[in-house]
Amino acid sequence: MTHSTLQYTIVDAFTTSNFHGNPAAVIVFDEAAPDEVDRAALQLLAREFNLSETAFIWPTSEATTFDLRWFTPIREFKLCGHATLASAHVVFSRLAQAIDGSGPTAITFRTHLGAGDLHVSLVGGAGGQISLSFPAAELQEADAELLDKARHAVAAAVSSEAAGKESFIKQVYISTSASYQGYVLIHLADEVDLEQLDVKGAAFVSIGRS
C-alpha cells in the first residue's frame, strides 16, 4: 500500500473567533496540476473532511496565479465564497512566509467549472483585510412556484420570530448565470433587521434547485 502525506489547513471564514464562522479545509499542492487531475481522489478527500467545502490549490507558471477547485463531501462545486476567502488567507500567508514576511498583495485564482478568474487582494497591505472580486450574477424575477417556496423557507428559517414572515420578503430572484446557476436571491423588506433574527439556514437548502 502506498502512503502519501498532504498538509492541510482548516480556516474559519467570516469570523474573528476560533470554532465560529464558516469552516473550509484548504490543501495547497507543491506542483502544478497535472493534465488529468484525479478527481475521484479529491472527492474522497473532501468526503473525509466532511466540511461544506474543501478547496484544492495548485501553483502555476505565474507566481501570483493559482488553480483552484472546490468540493463538497458529495460533488465538485462551481464557485464558493467562504472557501475562496479561506484559500486566499492560506496563500497570502504562505507567500509572506516565503518572502521574509512580505509578499504580493494581489493574486488570481483560475477556476475549473466556468466561474472564470477570481481576483483577490489585500486591502491595506500584508495583514490587512482580504477583498474578493467575483463575477456578477444575472438575475431574473422568480416565478410563482419559486416565490412560494421562498416564502415557506423564510417562515421556517425565522419560526421563532413574530408572525407574518411572508411580509419579510420584498422580491425573490433566481440567477441565470453559469457561475451561480440555480442560486436564489431573497430581497427582504428594508425594515427587517437581520442581526436581530435567529435564522435557521438549513431552511433555505435547495429551494432554488431542481
C-alpha positions as CSV (number, residue, x, y, z in Angstrom):
1,M,0.0,0.0,0.0
2,T,1.3,3.4,-0.9
3,H,1.1,6.2,1.6
4,S,1.3,9.9,0.9
5,T,1.1,13.0,3.1
6,L,-0.6,16.2,2.4
7,Q,-0.6,19.3,4.6
8,Y,-3.9,21.0,5.1
9,T,-5.4,24.0,6.9
10,I,-8.9,24.4,8.3
11,V,-9.9,28.1,8.2
12,D,-12.9,29.6,9.9
13,A,-14.1,32.2,7.4
14,F,-16.3,35.3,8.3
15,T,-15.3,35.4,12.0
16,T,-12.6,36.6,14.3
17,S,-13.1,33.8,16.8
18,N,-11.9,30.2,16.7
19,F,-14.6,27.5,16.1
20,H,-17.1,30.0,14.7
21,G,-17.9,31.3,11.2
22,N,-17.9,29.0,8.2
23,P,-15.1,26.4,8.1
24,A,-13.3,25.2,5.0
25,A,-10.4,22.8,4.5
26,V,-7.6,24.1,2.2
27,I,-4.9,21.9,0.6
28,V,-2.1,23.6,-1.4
29,F,-0.1,21.3,-3.7
30,D,3.6,21.9,-4.3
31,E,3.4,21.3,-8.0
32,A,1.2,22.5,-10.8
33,A,-1.9,20.5,-11.5
34,P,-1.4,17.5,-13.9
35,D,-3.2,17.4,-17.2
36,E,-5.5,14.7,-15.7
37,V,-6.3,15.5,-12.1
38,D,-7.5,12.5,-10.1
39,R,-11.0,14.0,-9.4
40,A,-12.1,10.8,-7.6
41,A,-9.2,11.2,-5.1
42,L,-10.1,14.8,-4.5
43,Q,-13.7,13.9,-3.9
44,L,-12.7,11.2,-1.4
45,L,-10.5,13.8,0.5
46,A,-13.4,16.2,0.6
47,R,-15.7,13.5,1.9
48,E,-13.1,12.7,4.6
49,F,-13.0,16.3,5.8
50,N,-16.8,16.4,5.7
51,L,-17.0,20.1,5.7
52,S,-19.3,22.2,3.5
53,E,-16.3,22.9,1.2
54,T,-12.7,21.6,0.7
55,A,-10.5,23.8,-1.5
56,F,-7.6,22.4,-3.6
57,I,-4.9,24.8,-4.9
58,W,-2.1,24.3,-7.4
59,P,0.6,26.8,-8.3
60,T,1.0,27.8,-12.0
61,S,3.9,29.2,-14.1
62,E,2.8,32.6,-12.8
63,A,3.9,33.3,-9.3
64,T,0.7,35.0,-8.2
65,T,-1.8,32.8,-10.2
66,F,-3.2,29.6,-8.8
67,D,-5.6,26.9,-10.0
68,L,-8.5,26.5,-7.5
69,R,-11.2,23.8,-7.3
70,W,-13.9,23.3,-4.6
71,F,-15.5,20.1,-3.5
72,T,-18.4,19.4,-1.1
73,P,-18.5,15.9,0.5
74,I,-20.6,14.7,-2.5
75,R,-19.6,16.7,-5.6
76,E,-17.4,19.3,-7.1
77,F,-18.7,22.9,-6.9
78,K,-18.6,25.7,-9.5
79,L,-17.9,28.6,-7.0
80,C,-17.7,29.0,-3.3
81,G,-17.2,32.3,-1.5
82,H,-16.1,31.3,2.0
83,A,-13.7,28.6,0.7
84,T,-12.2,31.2,-1.7
85,L,-11.7,33.5,1.3
86,A,-10.1,30.7,3.2
87,S,-7.9,29.8,0.3
88,A,-6.7,33.4,-0.1
89,H,-5.8,33.6,3.5
90,V,-3.7,30.4,3.3
91,V,-2.0,31.5,0.0
92,F,-1.2,35.0,1.2
93,S,0.2,33.6,4.5
94,R,2.5,31.1,2.6
95,L,3.7,33.8,0.2
96,A,4.5,36.1,3.0
97,Q,6.5,33.4,4.8
98,A,8.4,32.6,1.6
99,I,9.4,36.3,1.1
100,D,10.6,37.2,4.6
101,G,7.3,38.5,5.9
102,S,6.3,40.4,2.8
103,G,4.8,39.2,-0.4
104,P,2.3,40.1,-3.1
105,T,-0.9,42.0,-2.3
106,A,-2.9,40.6,-5.2
107,I,-3.4,37.1,-6.5
108,T,-5.6,35.4,-9.1
109,F,-7.4,32.1,-8.8
110,R,-8.2,30.2,-12.0
111,T,-11.4,28.2,-11.7
112,H,-12.4,24.9,-13.3
113,L,-16.1,24.8,-14.0
114,G,-16.8,28.1,-15.7
115,A,-16.6,30.7,-12.9
116,G,-13.7,32.5,-14.6
117,D,-10.8,34.1,-13.0
118,L,-11.3,35.3,-9.4
119,H,-9.1,38.3,-8.3
120,V,-8.2,38.7,-4.7
121,S,-6.3,41.5,-3.0
122,L,-5.1,42.6,0.5
123,V,-6.6,45.9,1.5
124,G,-4.1,47.8,3.5
125,G,-1.2,45.5,2.6
126,A,0.1,42.5,4.5
127,G,-2.1,41.6,7.4
128,G,-4.9,43.6,6.1
129,Q,-8.4,42.6,5.1
130,I,-9.0,40.3,2.1
131,S,-11.0,41.7,-0.8
132,L,-12.6,39.2,-3.3
133,S,-13.7,40.2,-6.8
134,F,-16.4,37.7,-8.1
135,P,-18.2,37.7,-11.4
136,A,-21.6,39.4,-11.3
137,A,-24.7,37.3,-11.4
138,E,-27.5,37.8,-14.0
139,L,-30.9,37.7,-12.2
140,Q,-34.5,37.3,-13.2
141,E,-37.6,37.5,-11.1
142,A,-38.8,34.2,-9.6
143,D,-41.9,32.6,-10.9
144,A,-44.9,31.9,-8.6
145,E,-43.7,28.4,-7.6
146,L,-40.3,29.6,-6.5
147,L,-41.7,32.6,-4.8
148,D,-44.0,30.3,-2.8
149,K,-41.0,28.1,-1.8
150,A,-39.0,31.1,-0.7
151,R,-41.9,32.3,1.5
152,H,-42.1,29.0,3.2
153,A,-38.3,28.9,3.6
154,V,-38.3,32.3,5.2
155,A,-41.1,31.4,7.5
156,A,-39.3,28.2,8.6
157,A,-36.0,30.0,9.0
158,V,-37.3,32.6,11.4
159,S,-40.1,30.5,13.0
160,S,-39.3,31.9,16.4
161,E,-39.9,35.4,15.3
162,A,-43.1,37.5,15.1
163,A,-46.0,36.4,12.9
164,G,-46.3,37.5,9.3
165,K,-43.0,36.2,8.0
166,E,-44.3,36.3,4.4
167,S,-44.2,40.1,4.6
168,F,-40.5,39.9,5.2
169,I,-39.9,39.3,1.5
170,K,-39.7,42.2,-0.9
171,Q,-38.7,40.3,-4.0
172,V,-37.1,36.9,-5.0
173,Y,-34.7,36.4,-7.9
174,I,-33.0,33.4,-9.4
175,S,-29.7,33.6,-11.1
176,T,-29.3,32.6,-14.8
177,S,-25.5,32.9,-14.8
178,A,-23.4,29.8,-15.3
179,S,-21.4,30.5,-12.2
180,Y,-24.5,30.8,-10.0
181,Q,-26.9,28.5,-11.8
182,G,-29.8,27.8,-9.5
183,Y,-28.9,30.3,-6.8
184,V,-31.7,32.3,-5.3
185,L,-31.5,35.9,-4.0
186,I,-34.2,36.8,-1.5
187,H,-34.5,40.6,-1.0
188,L,-36.1,41.2,2.4
189,A,-38.0,44.3,3.3
190,D,-35.9,47.3,4.3
191,E,-37.3,47.3,7.8
192,V,-36.1,43.8,8.6
193,D,-33.1,43.8,10.9
194,L,-31.1,40.7,10.0
195,E,-28.8,41.0,13.0
196,Q,-31.8,40.6,15.3
197,L,-33.1,37.5,13.6
198,D,-32.4,34.0,14.8
199,V,-32.0,32.4,11.3
200,K,-32.0,28.7,10.7
201,G,-30.0,28.5,7.5
202,A,-30.9,24.9,6.8
203,A,-34.4,26.0,5.8
204,F,-33.0,27.5,2.6
205,V,-31.2,24.5,1.3
206,S,-32.1,23.6,-2.3
207,I,-35.1,25.8,-2.7
208,G,-33.7,27.0,-6.0
209,R,-32.5,23.7,-7.3
210,S,-34.5,21.2,-9.3
